[in-house]
Amino acid sequence: LRGQLTVMLALAAIYTSGLWIAGLDLAFVIGMAAGLVSFVPYMGVIVGLSAAVVAAFLQFHDIAHLLGVAAVFGIGQLLEGMV
């Protein structure tokens, strides 16, 4: 239980900071939600990526920021898988 909570908080921090660096206004809300829902395998990525892509598209109206959002979630998944 403690390990799963640690993974959830680590993913929430990775997603939140990555989305903040990408410039997303809703970075905190989406990052925390994606991290906290990640107790179900792949659910956090699906929920977070979907919400972040919609928010990034509505905020920036271009593809470049969508790639940045996808990179944030890809890096988060890579770090979780390796550690």
Backbone torsions as a table, in degrees:
resi	resn	phi	psi	omega
1	LEU	NA	-45.0	-179.8
2	ARG	-65.0	-38.3	178.4
3	GLY	-64.6	-42.1	179.2
4	GLN	-65.5	-40.1	176.8
5	LEU	-63.6	-38.3	178.2
6	THR	-64.3	-42.7	177.9
7	VAL	-63.6	-43.2	179.7
8	MET	-61.2	-44.6	179.8
9	LEU	-68.3	-37.4	178.1
10	ALA	-65.0	-43.9	177.5
11	LEU	-64.6	-39.1	177.6
12	ALA	-61.4	-41.8	178.9
13	ALA	-67.2	-41.2	179.7
14	ILE	-64.9	-47.6	-179.2
15	TYR	-64.8	-43.6	-178.7
16	THR	-63.9	-47.8	-178.5
17	SER	-67.7	-38.0	178.5
18	GLY	-65.7	-43.4	178.4
19	LEU	-68.4	-32.1	176.5
20	TRP	-67.1	-41.7	177.5
21	ILE	-64.6	-35.6	178.2
22	ALA	-70.5	-13.4	175.5
23	GLY	95.5	12.6	-178.0
24	LEU	-75.4	130.9	-178.7
25	ASP	-66.6	-36.0	-178.1
26	LEU	-94.7	29.4	-174.9
27	ALA	-59.5	-43.7	-176.5
28	PHE	-65.2	-47.8	-177.0
29	VAL	-64.8	-47.7	-177.4
30	ILE	-69.7	-41.8	-180.0
31	GLY	-63.6	-43.8	178.9
32	MET	-67.7	-41.5	179.2
33	ALA	-63.6	-43.8	-180.0
34	ALA	-65.0	-39.4	178.8
35	GLY	-68.4	-41.5	-177.4
36	LEU	-74.9	-24.5	178.0
37	VAL	-85.5	-7.1	-174.0
38	SER	-73.0	4.1	174.9
39	PHE	-67.9	-23.3	171.2
40	VAL	-93.0	124.1	-176.5
41	PRO	-54.0	129.7	178.4
42	TYR	67.9	-6.4	180.0
43	MET	-69.1	-41.0	179.1
44	GLY	-62.4	-40.3	179.2
45	VAL	-66.9	-43.9	-178.2
46	ILE	-65.0	-47.6	-179.8
47	VAL	-66.2	-48.0	-177.1
48	GLY	-66.1	-45.2	-179.0
49	LEU	-65.3	-41.4	178.6
50	SER	-61.8	-48.8	-179.5
51	ALA	-65.7	-40.5	-178.3
52	ALA	-69.3	-37.4	178.5
53	VAL	-65.7	-44.3	178.3
54	VAL	-63.0	-46.1	-179.5
55	ALA	-63.6	-41.9	-180.0
56	ALA	-66.7	-39.9	179.1
57	PHE	-66.2	-41.1	178.8
58	LEU	-69.9	-29.1	-178.7
59	GLN	-83.5	-42.6	-171.0
60	PHE	-107.3	-27.5	179.7
61	HIS	60.1	35.7	174.5
62	ASP	-147.6	166.2	-175.6
63	ILE	-82.1	-28.0	-175.7
64	ALA	-60.2	-41.8	179.5
65	HIS	-71.5	-29.0	175.9
66	LEU	-65.9	-37.1	176.4
67	LEU	-66.6	-36.2	176.2
68	GLY	-64.1	-40.8	177.9
69	VAL	-64.5	-43.4	178.4
70	ALA	-63.2	-37.3	178.4
71	ALA	-65.1	-38.4	178.8
72	VAL	-60.2	-46.9	-179.0
73	PHE	-72.1	-32.8	175.8
74	GLY	-65.0	-44.1	178.3
75	ILE	-64.9	-40.4	177.6
76	GLY	-60.2	-43.1	178.8
77	GLN	-68.4	-38.0	176.9
78	LEU	-63.6	-44.4	179.4
79	LEU	-65.0	-40.6	178.6
80	GLU	-64.3	-42.0	-179.8
81	GLY	-67.7	-34.6	-177.8
82	MET	-81.0	-32.6	-177.4
83	VAL	-97.6	NA	NA
